Amino acid sequence: MQFLENSLLELISQTSTNLPPDVRTAMSAAAAAEKPATQASQALDIILSNIDQACEGGGPICQDTGMPTFWIHAPAGVSQLAVRKAVIGAVAEATRLGKLRPNSVDSISGRNSGNNLGTETPVFHFEQWEEDEIEVKLLLKGGGCENMNAQYSVPCELDHLGRADRSLEGVRKCILHAVWKAQGQGCAPGALGVCIGSDRAHGYWLAKAQLFRTLDDTNPDPQLAELEARIMEEANRLGVGAMGFGGKVSLIGCKITAANRLPACFFVSVAYDCWAFRRLGVRLDASSGAITRWLYRDPERPVERMAKAEGFTMTGREVVLRPPLSEADVRALKVGDVVLIHGDMYMGRDAVHAHLMKNPPPVDLNGAVLYHCGPVMLKEGDAWRVKAAGPTTSIREEPYEADVIRRYGVRAVVGKGGMGAKTLAAMKEAGAVYINAIGGAAQHYARTVESVPGVHLLEFGIPEAMWHLKVNGFFGIVTMDAHGNSLHAGVEAETGRALAQFR
């Protein structure tokens, strides 16, 4: 199969950079449904522009290219060993080219392999079938939305919804609770794959497998088709909205399957995916490995631009921030302010925050902007180039952020999904703000980076290193201010009240 590895490399590249038509249609509808000039509308404008930029420039739609998951059907006689070897080669090459971020980390040592390969990485699901061709489907599901997966053992008690019983009504409550709980941390509007039944492990896989269905299909089971439609209608009345800013569209798809279970167990497994719903597939000639046709997309059909304009429309009311920032600078900001950052930013996420608890920072963070981001970077000679640089989910840094703000004088934290009460209290006390960037908009933010003056703690791996960036026009919305106000807490409370009507 002399063409197999190249065919798989093309599949990976297209999946990372080019959303399938059903997802594009759903996101266009979401943008059209949103009230203009709202925070959710601004977020969706940037998202649509980012989708165009990724396709046109061949860069990852989102910097978190996830855990590559391959679902492979092959006829009898095809060597799984040969297919596995070709997938491994294609994954390593896609990582070298910057189509995938190096995401494989040893769970014991914490070391990043640098090529997305390692124990049980990537993920393979092989099945034999009676057709003559090989079919390979690929799902790239990032860590932020993977963290928003949920599994319920019913009967159970749910916030705002009361008891969920072992019935389709109980299942409905669990699914709505999962949407509400995700808020903006999973880069809403999201899509759900759901499994009713099975065991804990296989239920999660069956739920994730539902994400291989197209968003516009109809469930062959009439009861599940009715439940899917009801979930879509009710979830989009919750008001979570794009990025959890509040809005009309919280969900772009819900796909449900059911599997037999043990009498003692009734699990509802929910696989949450973000708006950057990267899923494609190919059919391959079983003798040559060449692509015979694409699944989910027609490469002969021109890809239409989604954005009406580049990014968002300037109003003249944006606040320009030029780090280093003073306490007065940030105390003048309030929740809802749109900011544009010009100048220095430092990236730091999980490993950096843990490091700062025991060690001084390698740079002066007094007055700094600290960006929760794990970028895709390529080295060109002695210089680094940013290939993708959207925000990561900030709540993971909640155990550390208050200490970082107080100890080192950080004035602005940038990320997505907001942070908790401990960080909010430190911001009020020390004078700092949280700025919500648009999750998944990795190409949009990469284009604001003018240069990469340096990098520290590179031993943590590219996604976890502390990168020094010079940016121009980096967009964000203040969602936690230095006066104790949090948009995230407000939206969570308001949507909780909306959730209660679906008891």
ABEGO torsion letter per residue (X at the ends): XAAAAAAAAAAAAAAAABBBAAAAAAAAAAAAABBBGBAAAAAAAAAAAAAAAAAAAGBBABABAEBBBBBBBBBBGBBAAAAAAAAAAAAAAAAAAGABBBABBBAAAGBBAGAGBEBGOBBBBBBBBABABBBBBBBBBBAAAAAABBBBBOBBBBBGAEBBBBBAAAAAAAAAAAAAAAEAAAGOBBBBBBBBEEBAAAAAAAAAAAAABBAABBBABAAAAAAAAAAAAAAAAAGAEBGGAEEABABABBBBBBBBBBAABBBBBBBBBBABBBBBBBBBBAAAGBBABBBGBBAABBBBBABABBEBBBAGABBBBBOBBBAAAAAABBBGBBBBBBEBBBBBBAAAAAAAAABBBABBABGBBBBBBBBBBBBBEABBBBABBBBBBAAAAAAAAAAAAAAAGBABBBBBGEBBAAAAAAAAAAGBBBBBBBBGBAAAAAAABABBABBBGAAAEAAABBBBBBBBGBBBBBABBAAGBBAAAAAAAAAAAAAAAAX
